[in-house]
Amino acid sequence: MDFLPLFCQLRDKPCLLVGGGDVAERKAHLLLASGARLRVCAREFSPQFQLWQQAGKATLITDPFSPSLLDDCWLVIAATDDEALNQRVSQSADARRMFCNVVDAPQSASCIMPSIIDRSPLMIAVSSGGNAPVMARMLREKLEALLPLHLGRLAAWGGAQRQRVKQQFSSGQRRRFWEKLFNHQRLAQSLANGDSQQVERLSEQLFNEPLEQRGEVVLVGAGPGDAGLLTLKGLQQIQQADVVVYDRLVSDEVLALARRDAERIFVGKRAGHHCVPQHEINQILLQQAQSGKRVVRLKGGDPFIFGRGAEELEALQGADIPFSVVPGITAASGCSAYSGIPLTHRDYAQSVRLVTGHLQQNSELEWQHLAAQRQTLVFYMGLAQAAEIRQQLIAHGMSPEMPVALVENGTSTRQRVVTGSLAELAELAEEVESPALIIIGEVVALREQLNWF
């Protein structure tokens, strides 16, 4: 271990910053955030330092650096572009047995400044010992993506409950309780929203219900295929799941992001598998949650757009199972963007209609409205109905020459786009395989110049 990781309490303690430029300004932000009494020594100062002094947040010293400036300081940072001056500051600090950070010169410093993830009171620091600061920054960015912003409030609230937890639960139960608490998304969201009544209700429920009955279900939209299109919150949820229930539209790349020890339950239809009926999927979610597990129901696209997500939540609500929803990028948005087809354009389409090709028995589409001009139609699961779609749209006034596109495996590395006219739709549908999306409208003609993927 080259450096001992250490968190310092600097509130109301004098600290000296030598330097008044952009680099020094970044260090000043950190010192001020920690509550330090900031003194800054430099010949010239950036405008921000002047504002800090006017606000009473910093004391600016224009005299040349003198070792006497360190007499009552707890920490000093040398952040000038003068290497000799930085070295002199470091040597003066060493003589007083005071920690000194020297910017971009870890070999001359007695302490270093790590990359910081701030979820106060939860703090995480990443350091490469000054050898690879860009790598440390990249790791910090990855961790930032994994850690919800509300973690700090949840940690602070948990700290206020420690005595009650100690009194109410045995030592063996406490860990289970804390795991449940820190994974309680509705409580975390209520804390983030400042909803004190909801916080009180959820916290009492958390304390009073038996631990083994506190399972929940999170409905997560996995996006259209490309794992990079999974939302940040969706990623956080699947990495916290005990059980992931997924269907065939969830890509292998997205599924690979789940916790390695999470149980995976496939409920889709794939070669060699039968489709699991919806009522059985509902029962799987109920049973897993009732056993106290954190369940993520992972659906391709967005779960509330032709994903039957509402039906599953209705079953959970009827059984009083806690649930929440994380929306995803729907196939219409993802596939059109990756195909270079804008869904709207002020010259061609002022509205978008998302239409399912799978209809309940005896239901009919309002074809006269779908055939209207200056709009874009997106048909989900419409390959089998391609001939009927063509016939009805033309019969209700849409031009047979209207551009159409069929997007197979949209947003993935296997994406394939077939274009043509409405009159050719049935034949084009035979050229692609499911999952595929049908896009109809003048905007399809823009693909030739906007295609980027």
C-alpha positions, 0 to 999 in steps of 0.5 A, a space after each residue: 500500500 503506497 498511501 493510507 486512505 484517510 478521510 479528514 474532517 476539515 470543517 472550520 479548520 484553516 487550510 492553505 491553497 497556494 495558487 490562483 489559477 484554474 487548477 487551484 480553483 478545482 481544489 478550492 471547490 473541494 476544500 470549500 465543500 468540506 467546510 474548510 476555512 480557505 486561505 489562498 496565496 497567489 500573485 493573481 487570482 481567477 474571477 471565481 476566487 474574487 467572488 469567493 472572497 466577496 462572499 466571505 468564503 475565502 481569504 486571498 493573500 497577494 504576498 509571496 508565499 512564506 512558510 509562516 503562512 502554514 503556522 496554524 494550518 491543517 492542510 496545504 495544497 500547492 497548485 501553481 505552475 511554478 515547480 520550484 515554488 511547489 517544491 518549496 511549499 512541500 518542504 515547508 510543510 514537511 518541516 512542520 509535519 503537515 500534510 501537503 498535496 502537490 498537484 501533478 507531482 505525487 512524488 513531491 507530496 505527502 498526500 494525494 487527492 483522489 477522485 471522489 464520488 460524493 453521496 454524503 454522508 457516503 463517500 467513495 474515493 478512487 486513487 491510482 497513487 498518482 500513476 494513472 489519474 485518467 484511469 482513476 477518473 474513468 473508474 470514478 465515472 463508472 462508479 458514479 453510474 452505478 450509485 443512485 444519487 439518493 444513496 446519501 439521504 438513505 444512508 443518513 436516514 439509516 443512521 438515524 434508525 440505528 438505535 431502534 434497529 438495535 433494540 428491535 432486532 437480534 444481531 442475526 436479523 439486523 443484517 437482513 433488515 439493513 439489506 432490505 432497507 438499503 434496497 427499498 426503492 420506494 423509501 429512497 424515492 420518498 426521501 429524495 422527494 422530501 415526502 415525510 408522510 410517505 417516509 413515515 408510512 414506509 418506515 413503519 411498514 419496514 419495521 413492523 412486517 416480518 423480514 421474510 415478507 418484504 419482497 418486491 418487484 421492479 418492472 424494468 425496461 431493457 431497451 431495444 437491444 443495445 446494452 448502452 441504451 439501458 437506462 442508468 436506473 435500470 442498470 442499478 436495479 438489475 445489479 441489485 436483483 435476487 431474481 431476474 425474470 426476462 423474455 426473449 426480447 432482452 438481449 444477452 448483452 443486457 442480461 449479462 449486466 445482472 448480478 452474477 449470483 442472481 437467479 435467472 428465469 426465462 419466460 419468453 418464447 425461443 427455439 426449443 421453448 414454449 411461451 410461458 402464459 401470462 397468468 403463469 408469469 404473474 404467479 412467478 412474480 408473486 411467488 418470488 416476491 412473497 418469498 422475500 426476494 427482490 425481483 426484477 421483471 426485465 422486458 425489452 423496450 418499455 414495459 408500458 408500451 405493448 409490454 403487458 407491464 400493466 397487467 403484471 402490476 395489476 396482479 401484484 397490486 391485488 396481492 399487496 406486493 410492493 412494486 415500482 417501474 423503470 421505463 426503458 427506451 421503446 423499440 420505436 425510438 431506438 430502432 428508428 434512431 439507429 436506422 436514420 429515420 426520424 419519427 417526426 419532422 416538421 416538413 413530413 410528420 407532426 405526429 407518431 402513432 404506435 400500433 400493435 400488430 397483435 390485437 384482442 379478438 374482435 378488435 379493429 383498428 381505426 384505419 381511416 385515422 391511420 391512413 391520414 397524412 403527415 404522420 408516422 406509423 410504427 407497427 410492433 409485432 406486425 410481420 404476420 399482418 403485413 398484407 392486411 396492413 398494406 391492404 387496409 391503409 391503401 383502401 383507406 387512402 394512403 398512397 401505395 408509394 408511401 415509403 416503408 422500412 422494416 427494422 430487424 434486430 434493431 439497435 443490435 450488431 445484427 440490425 438489418 433494415 429493408 426499405 421499399 413502398 407500401 405496395 411492397 410491404 407484404 413481400 418485404 415482410 417475408 425478407 425479415 425475421 422477428 423481432 422486427 418493426 414496421 415504420 411507415 411514413 414520408 420520414 422513411 425517405 430521409 434514411 438515405 441521408 441520415 443513416 449513421 449506424 
